[in-house]
Amino acid sequence: MLATSSIGLSRLLEAAAPTVSLALDPLNVDALIDDITGELNGTGNGSDLSVLAARARSALRFNVADARLYSLLGEIRYRQGEQGEAFEFFDQARKLSKTEIHALQRSIDRSIEVGDLSKAVGEIDTLLRRWPDRFPVIAAGMPAILSNPDGYQAILAAIRIEAPWRANLFSALGQDPRGLSAANQLLLDLAGSSSPPTSKELSAVINGYIRQKDYEPAYRLFLFSLSDQQRTPGGYIFNSSFEPVLSGKPFDWQVHDRSGLEITFAGSRDISESDSGATVRFLNTPVKNAALQQYIELPPGSYRISLIASARNLKLPKQLFWSIKCVDPAREIARFNIPEGTFNRQDLSLDFTIGPSVCPMQLLRLETAAIAESWRFRYVGTLVMHKLSIERVSS
């Protein structure tokens, strides 16, 4: 009875206190592995490594099929400078368990070192399918792998068959300036395949370019992602009639949650033409900050922004307007005010100019002039924007 209690208590303590756990049950291999791993993480002493190796070899007599023990022995020999023998242990560990994490990670490192990137990517795929939380460790090396033709083709082949780490890959590459070019090419190569780029993957790379202030490839990638139907002329604004299909891409409409108003999109196929477009319903409260925006790209020249809009009992105490702002350097180029009152399909327009100074990308935003959310300035009524467009005009 006492032995059974000791074994049970040993199991309970094996992760939190492996040394105590081993004292209660010297044959508890999980506690032994945790204890040796802890020692390896804190030692650089050769004699200590020999002692750890002896303990692991002793445990093998009772656990000959435990891949983790072979992996530990491999790590110990690796740290002792015996890489040939170390990888014999790592290979044995992987024969027993293809997903033994430490042996797999060392094998990936070796494959990269010897330039066998196709094998490395296959091992990475195995690792990430079993241990998806290890992706951040792998992510830092992805740009280097992709810079090699063999590595690139191996990764492309993996994500073409929907590797489960594909979304994480594009997210990581979008955050790393070294990976943007390769990510862009991967998206191009996936187009037309059985697993084309998703909106989320495209957005990750487009946003990465924007963060780097590399606006031209960001816009080109957005245009590339559009279908023939989506390229229907609408001036310089994408989805100028506010069809209710939002991709999440930065050059598409971004709708932000804001207190005090509701924004809905409705196409003319869904409802009557008089109510189609973007409906902004104000809730008789203060409204601050932008609610709707889209990045646009206007070269230097003269333009006209035009809006067809209807309104019911619209009261705008601190103005409601479309602003066109240069993204870098940040400055307002034009402000297009929306009138108060009640009106039906009124044509509104404003002429403005993009000067010759550098302004490679602009931000179009619907916002209010409110600085603070004062209840003295409550927005009331409904605005329906049927179509918003920007077109070039003769100067």
DATA-V275618 format. One record per residue. N is the residue number from 1. RES is the residue in three letters. SS is DSSP state (A for helix, B for strand, O for the rest). NEAR is the number of other C-alpha atoms within 12 Angstrom. Layout:
BEGIN
[[N/RES/SS/NEAR] [N/RES/SS/NEAR]]
END
This chain:
BEGIN
[[1/MET/O/7] [2/LEU/A/10] [3/ALA/A/12] [4/THR/A/12] [5/SER/A/14] [6/SER/A/22] [7/ILE/A/24] [8/GLY/A/18] [9/LEU/A/24] [10/SER/A/29] [11/ARG/A/29] [12/LEU/A/21] [13/LEU/A/25] [14/GLU/O/29] [15/ALA/O/24] [16/ALA/O/18] [17/ALA/O/22] [18/PRO/A/30] [19/THR/A/27] [20/VAL/A/24] [21/SER/A/30] [22/LEU/A/32] [23/ALA/A/21] [24/LEU/A/26] [25/ASP/O/27] [26/PRO/O/26] [27/LEU/O/26] [28/ASN/O/30] [29/VAL/A/35] [30/ASP/A/31] [31/ALA/A/34] [32/LEU/A/39] [33/ILE/A/37] [34/ASP/A/29] [35/ASP/A/31] [36/ILE/A/36] [37/THR/A/29] [38/GLY/A/19] [39/GLU/A/25] [40/LEU/A/28] [41/ASN/O/18] [42/GLY/O/12] [43/THR/O/19] [44/GLY/O/16] [45/ASN/O/16] [46/GLY/A/17] [47/SER/A/14] [48/ASP/A/20] [49/LEU/A/29] [50/SER/A/23] [51/VAL/A/20] [52/LEU/A/35] [53/ALA/A/34] [54/ALA/A/20] [55/ARG/A/29] [56/ALA/A/38] [57/ARG/A/28] [58/SER/A/20] [59/ALA/A/30] [60/LEU/A/24] [61/ARG/O/16] [62/PHE/O/16] [63/ASN/O/21] [64/VAL/O/18] [65/ALA/O/19] [66/ASP/O/27] [67/ALA/A/33] [68/ARG/A/40] [69/LEU/A/43] [70/TYR/A/40] [71/SER/A/43] [72/LEU/A/45] [73/LEU/A/43] [74/GLY/A/39] [75/GLU/A/41] [76/ILE/A/41] [77/ARG/A/29] [78/TYR/A/28] [79/ARG/A/28] [80/GLN/O/24] [81/GLY/O/15] [82/GLU/O/16] [83/GLN/A/21] [84/GLY/A/17] [85/GLU/A/21] [86/ALA/A/28] [87/PHE/A/33] [88/GLU/A/24] [89/PHE/A/36] [90/PHE/A/38] [91/ASP/A/33] [92/GLN/A/29] [93/ALA/A/33] [94/ARG/A/31] [95/LYS/A/20] [96/LEU/A/22] [97/SER/O/24] [98/LYS/O/27] [99/THR/O/32] [100/GLU/O/31] [101/ILE/A/31] [102/HIS/A/33] [103/ALA/A/39] [104/LEU/A/41] [105/GLN/A/36] [106/ARG/A/33] [107/SER/A/40] [108/ILE/A/35] [109/ASP/A/25] [110/ARG/A/25] [111/SER/A/23] [112/ILE/A/28] [113/GLU/A/16] [114/VAL/O/13] [115/GLY/O/19] [116/ASP/O/22] [117/LEU/A/31] [118/SER/A/27] [119/LYS/A/27] [120/ALA/A/34] [121/VAL/A/40] [122/GLY/A/31] [123/GLU/A/35] [124/ILE/A/44] [125/ASP/A/35] [126/THR/A/30] [127/LEU/A/33] [128/LEU/A/31] [129/ARG/A/22] [130/ARG/A/21] [131/TRP/O/23] [132/PRO/A/24] [133/ASP/A/16] [134/ARG/A/22] [135/PHE/A/28] [136/PRO/A/19] [137/VAL/A/20] [138/ILE/A/30] [139/ALA/A/30] [140/ALA/A/20] [141/GLY/A/28] [142/MET/A/38] [143/PRO/A/29] [144/ALA/A/27] [145/ILE/A/36] [146/LEU/A/33] [147/SER/O/23] [148/ASN/O/21] [149/PRO/A/18] [150/ASP/A/22] [151/GLY/A/29] [152/TYR/A/28] [153/GLN/A/25] [154/ALA/A/29] [155/ILE/A/40] [156/LEU/A/36] [157/ALA/A/24] [158/ALA/A/30] [159/ILE/A/32] [160/ARG/A/25] [161/ILE/O/18] [162/GLU/O/23] [163/ALA/O/27] [164/PRO/O/23] [165/TRP/O/32] [166/ARG/A/36] [167/ALA/A/28] [168/ASN/A/29] [169/LEU/A/43] [170/PHE/A/41] [171/SER/A/30] [172/ALA/A/31] [173/LEU/A/40] [174/GLY/A/35] [175/GLN/A/29] [176/ASP/O/27] [177/PRO/A/26] [178/ARG/A/25] [179/GLY/A/32] [180/LEU/A/38] [181/SER/A/29] [182/ALA/A/32] [183/ALA/A/45] [184/ASN/A/37] [185/GLN/A/26] [186/LEU/A/37] [187/LEU/A/38] [188/LEU/A/26] [189/ASP/A/23] [190/LEU/A/28] [191/ALA/O/22] [192/GLY/O/15] [193/SER/O/18] [194/SER/O/14] [195/SER/O/22] [196/PRO/O/23] [197/PRO/O/33] [198/THR/O/27] [199/SER/A/28] [200/LYS/A/26] [201/GLU/A/37] [202/LEU/A/44] [203/SER/A/35] [204/ALA/A/35] [205/VAL/A/48] [206/ILE/A/43] [207/ASN/A/36] [208/GLY/A/34] [209/TYR/A/33] [210/ILE/A/34] [211/ARG/A/21] [212/GLN/O/21] [213/LYS/O/21] [214/ASP/O/24] [215/TYR/A/29] [216/GLU/A/21] [217/PRO/A/27] [218/ALA/A/36] [219/TYR/A/35] [220/ARG/A/22] [221/LEU/A/36] [222/PHE/A/40] [223/LEU/A/27] [224/PHE/A/25] [225/SER/A/33] [226/LEU/O/24] [227/SER/O/12] [228/ASP/O/10] [229/GLN/O/11] [230/GLN/O/22] [231/ARG/O/18] [232/THR/O/16] [233/PRO/O/16] [234/GLY/O/21] [235/GLY/O/24] [236/TYR/O/32] [237/ILE/O/38] [238/PHE/O/37] [239/ASN/O/36] [240/SER/O/38] [241/SER/O/36] [242/PHE/O/37] [243/GLU/O/30] [244/PRO/O/26] [245/VAL/O/23] [246/LEU/O/22] [247/SER/O/25] [248/GLY/O/25] [249/LYS/O/34] [250/PRO/O/39] [251/PHE/O/39] [252/ASP/O/37] [253/TRP/O/34] [254/GLN/B/30] [255/VAL/B/30] [256/HIS/O/22] [257/ASP/O/17] [258/ARG/O/24] [259/SER/O/21] [260/GLY/O/28] [261/LEU/B/31] [262/GLU/B/27] [263/ILE/B/31] [264/THR/B/31] [265/PHE/B/33] [266/ALA/B/28] [267/GLY/O/26] [268/SER/O/19] [269/ARG/O/15] [270/ASP/O/14] [271/ILE/O/14] [272/SER/O/12] [273/GLU/A/22] [274/SER/A/26] [275/ASP/A/32] [276/SER/O/30] [277/GLY/B/35] [278/ALA/B/39] [279/THR/B/32] [280/VAL/B/37] [281/ARG/B/31] [282/PHE/B/33] [283/LEU/B/23] [284/ASN/B/24] [285/THR/B/25] [286/PRO/O/30] [287/VAL/O/38] [288/LYS/O/31] [289/ASN/O/28] [290/ALA/O/29] [291/ALA/O/32] [292/LEU/B/34] [293/GLN/B/34] [294/GLN/B/36] [295/TYR/B/34] [296/ILE/B/39] [297/GLU/O/34] [298/LEU/O/36] [299/PRO/O/22] [300/PRO/O/22] [301/GLY/B/21] [302/SER/B/22] [303/TYR/B/27] [304/ARG/B/29] [305/ILE/B/35] [306/SER/B/32] [307/LEU/B/33] [308/ILE/B/29] [309/ALA/B/36] [310/SER/B/34] [311/ALA/B/31] [312/ARG/B/25] [313/ASN/B/21] [314/LEU/B/28] [315/LYS/B/28] [316/LEU/O/35] [317/PRO/O/30] [318/LYS/O/28] [319/GLN/O/29] [320/LEU/B/34] [321/PHE/B/33] [322/TRP/B/37] [323/SER/B/35] [324/ILE/B/38] [325/LYS/B/31] [326/CYS/B/29] [327/VAL/O/28] [328/ASP/O/21] [329/PRO/O/16] [330/ALA/O/15] [331/ARG/B/18] [332/GLU/B/22] [333/ILE/B/31] [334/ALA/B/27] [335/ARG/B/28] [336/PHE/B/30] [337/ASN/B/25] [338/ILE/O/36] [339/PRO/O/28] [340/GLU/O/25] [341/GLY/B/21] [342/THR/B/20] [343/PHE/B/23] [344/ASN/B/21] [345/ARG/B/23] [346/GLN/B/24] [347/ASP/B/20] [348/LEU/B/27] [349/SER/B/26] [350/LEU/B/28] [351/ASP/B/24] [352/PHE/B/28] [353/THR/B/29] [354/ILE/B/29] [355/GLY/O/18] [356/PRO/O/12] [357/SER/O/15] [358/VAL/O/17] [359/CYS/O/30] [360/PRO/O/29] [361/MET/O/36] [362/GLN/B/36] [363/LEU/B/38] [364/LEU/B/40] [365/ARG/B/36] [366/LEU/B/36] [367/GLU/B/32] [368/THR/B/34] [369/ALA/O/25] [370/ALA/O/24] [371/ILE/O/16] [372/ALA/O/15] [373/GLU/O/21] [374/SER/O/17] [375/TRP/O/16] [376/ARG/O/15] [377/PHE/O/24] [378/ARG/O/28] [379/TYR/B/36] [380/VAL/B/30] [381/GLY/B/28] [382/THR/B/32] [383/LEU/B/44] [384/VAL/B/39] [385/MET/B/42] [386/HIS/B/36] [387/LYS/B/37] [388/LEU/B/38] [389/SER/B/32] [390/ILE/B/34] [391/GLU/B/27] [392/ARG/B/24] [393/VAL/O/18] [394/SER/O/11] [395/SER/O/13]]
END
